[in-house]
Amino acid sequence: MKMSRPPFLVSALVVSLFFQVIGTLETQEARPRVGVLAIENATGDEVFDALAETIRGTVNLSLLLLDRYEVLDENVPRSDDPSEQAAALPADTLLWGEVALTETGQPEITLSIFDRLEDSVV
């Protein structure tokens, strides 16, 4: 004699899974979109290319692991108008940076964040 699940329970399980998937998709769509742009090597020394790329990768991974943002890994230079660039992606926030050398020859890392809602670098 073959046992079968009551049709109501199977239907309830399918409906439950459907709403769980839809809820997950809606949550992902509601997440702020962050565009991670290039970290520029402004030193003129290729030795710092790996440092700039590692910083960009680490920022990108950290944002992904927070699981609060939709991360757009763009790795392109910041344009002259970050507002237009954010709108074109589209992204709510842009993040970019620079590796430079201080007067004493020490590496200096600068990260900048553009907030599209505020329409300014914050």
VEXKE-242722 format. One line per field, with one value per residue (C-alpha): residue number from 1; x, z, y; residue in three letters. Coordinates in nm, 2 decimals, always signed. Last residue first. Layout:
N
k <- [NUM | ...]
px <- [X | ...]
pz <- [Z | ...]
py <- [Y | ...]
r <- [ALA | ...]
END
This chain:
122
k <- [122 | 121 | 120 | 119 | 118 | 117 | 116 | 115 | 114 | 113 | 112 | 111 | 110 | 109 | 108 | 107 | 106 | 105 | 104 | 103 | 102 | 101 | 100 | 99 | 98 | 97 | 96 | 95 | 94 | 93 | 92 | 91 | 90 | 89 | 88 | 87 | 86 | 85 | 84 | 83 | 82 | 81 | 80 | 79 | 78 | 77 | 76 | 75 | 74 | 73 | 72 | 71 | 70 | 69 | 68 | 67 | 66 | 65 | 64 | 63 | 62 | 61 | 60 | 59 | 58 | 57 | 56 | 55 | 54 | 53 | 52 | 51 | 50 | 49 | 48 | 47 | 46 | 45 | 44 | 43 | 42 | 41 | 40 | 39 | 38 | 37 | 36 | 35 | 34 | 33 | 32 | 31 | 30 | 29 | 28 | 27 | 26 | 25 | 24 | 23 | 22 | 21 | 20 | 19 | 18 | 17 | 16 | 15 | 14 | 13 | 12 | 11 | 10 | 9 | 8 | 7 | 6 | 5 | 4 | 3 | 2 | 1]
px <- [+2.99 | +3.04 | +2.73 | +2.39 | +2.24 | +2.02 | +2.31 | +2.55 | +2.91 | +3.17 | +3.54 | +3.83 | +4.18 | +4.49 | +4.83 | +5.15 | +5.45 | +5.70 | +5.77 | +5.56 | +5.28 | +5.23 | +4.91 | +4.66 | +4.32 | +3.95 | +3.61 | +3.26 | +2.94 | +2.60 | +2.24 | +2.35 | +2.21 | +2.46 | +2.38 | +2.23 | +2.55 | +2.77 | +2.55 | +2.59 | +2.96 | +3.03 | +3.39 | +3.38 | +3.52 | +3.74 | +3.60 | +3.61 | +3.23 | +3.16 | +2.79 | +2.71 | +2.34 | +2.37 | +2.28 | +2.45 | +2.74 | +2.94 | +2.89 | +3.00 | +3.32 | +3.39 | +3.37 | +3.59 | +3.84 | +3.85 | +3.90 | +4.18 | +4.35 | +4.33 | +4.50 | +4.76 | +4.84 | +4.88 | +5.12 | +5.43 | +5.33 | +5.47 | +5.31 | +5.18 | +4.82 | +4.71 | +4.34 | +4.09 | +3.83 | +3.46 | +3.24 | +2.88 | +2.65 | +2.28 | +2.07 | +1.87 | +1.50 | +1.54 | +1.71 | +1.43 | +1.17 | +1.36 | +1.37 | +1.00 | +0.92 | +1.12 | +0.94 | +0.61 | +0.66 | +0.80 | +0.48 | +0.26 | +0.44 | +0.42 | +0.05 | -0.02 | +0.16 | -0.02 | -0.36 | -0.30 | -0.26 | +0.07 | +0.07 | +0.14 | +0.15 | +0.00]
pz <- [+0.23 | -0.14 | -0.26 | -0.43 | -0.08 | -0.23 | -0.46 | -0.18 | -0.30 | -0.09 | -0.09 | +0.02 | +0.06 | +0.12 | +0.19 | +0.12 | +0.30 | +0.09 | +0.34 | +0.14 | +0.14 | -0.14 | -0.31 | -0.32 | -0.43 | -0.37 | -0.49 | -0.35 | -0.52 | -0.35 | -0.46 | -0.78 | -1.13 | -1.31 | -1.51 | -1.22 | -1.01 | -1.30 | -1.35 | -0.99 | -0.99 | -1.24 | -1.34 | -1.38 | -1.12 | -1.27 | -1.35 | -1.12 | -1.15 | -0.87 | -0.82 | -0.46 | -0.36 | +0.00 | +0.34 | +0.32 | +0.53 | +0.35 | +0.01 | +0.16 | +0.30 | -0.03 | -0.23 | +0.02 | +0.02 | -0.36 | -0.39 | -0.12 | -0.30 | -0.63 | -0.49 | -0.31 | -0.63 | -0.83 | -0.57 | -0.72 | -1.05 | -0.92 | -1.05 | -0.70 | -0.80 | -0.80 | -0.84 | -0.64 | -0.90 | -0.85 | -0.60 | -0.69 | -0.39 | -0.45 | -0.14 | -0.07 | -0.15 | -0.45 | -0.23 | +0.02 | -0.26 | -0.40 | -0.05 | +0.00 | -0.34 | -0.25 | +0.09 | -0.07 | -0.32 | -0.06 | +0.15 | -0.15 | -0.24 | +0.12 | +0.15 | -0.17 | -0.05 | +0.28 | +0.11 | -0.13 | +0.16 | +0.13 | -0.02 | +0.13 | -0.11 | +0.00]
py <- [+6.24 | +6.33 | +6.50 | +6.45 | +6.39 | +6.11 | +6.00 | +5.96 | +5.97 | +5.79 | +5.86 | +5.64 | +5.77 | +5.55 | +5.71 | +5.53 | +5.67 | +5.87 | +6.15 | +6.40 | +6.14 | +5.89 | +5.81 | +5.53 | +5.65 | +5.57 | +5.50 | +5.43 | +5.52 | +5.52 | +5.48 | +5.31 | +5.30 | +5.24 | +5.55 | +5.75 | +5.69 | +5.80 | +6.11 | +6.21 | +6.12 | +6.39 | +6.40 | +6.02 | +5.78 | +5.52 | +5.17 | +4.87 | +4.82 | +4.57 | +4.66 | +4.55 | +4.51 | +4.60 | +4.46 | +4.12 | +4.25 | +3.98 | +4.16 | +4.50 | +4.33 | +4.16 | +4.48 | +4.67 | +4.39 | +4.37 | +4.75 | +4.74 | +4.45 | +4.63 | +4.94 | +4.74 | +4.54 | +4.86 | +5.00 | +4.84 | +5.00 | +5.34 | +5.65 | +5.71 | +5.79 | +5.42 | +5.46 | +5.25 | +5.17 | +5.19 | +5.00 | +5.09 | +5.04 | +4.97 | +5.00 | +4.69 | +4.69 | +4.46 | +4.20 | +4.21 | +4.17 | +3.87 | +3.71 | +3.77 | +3.62 | +3.31 | +3.27 | +3.33 | +3.05 | +2.82 | +2.86 | +2.82 | +2.49 | +2.36 | +2.45 | +2.27 | +1.96 | +1.97 | +2.01 | +1.73 | +1.48 | +1.31 | +0.96 | +0.63 | +0.33 | +0.00]
r <- [VAL | VAL | SER | ASP | GLU | LEU | ARG | ASP | PHE | ILE | SER | LEU | THR | ILE | GLU | PRO | GLN | GLY | THR | GLU | THR | LEU | ALA | VAL | GLU | GLY | TRP | LEU | LEU | THR | ASP | ALA | PRO | LEU | ALA | ALA | ALA | GLN | GLU | SER | PRO | ASP | ASP | SER | ARG | PRO | VAL | ASN | GLU | ASP | LEU | VAL | GLU | TYR | ARG | ASP | LEU | LEU | LEU | LEU | SER | LEU | ASN | VAL | THR | GLY | ARG | ILE | THR | GLU | ALA | LEU | ALA | ASP | PHE | VAL | GLU | ASP | GLY | THR | ALA | ASN | GLU | ILE | ALA | LEU | VAL | GLY | VAL | ARG | PRO | ARG | ALA | GLU | GLN | THR | GLU | LEU | THR | GLY | ILE | VAL | GLN | PHE | PHE | LEU | SER | VAL | VAL | LEU | ALA | SER | VAL | LEU | PHE | PRO | PRO | ARG | SER | MET | LYS | MET]
END
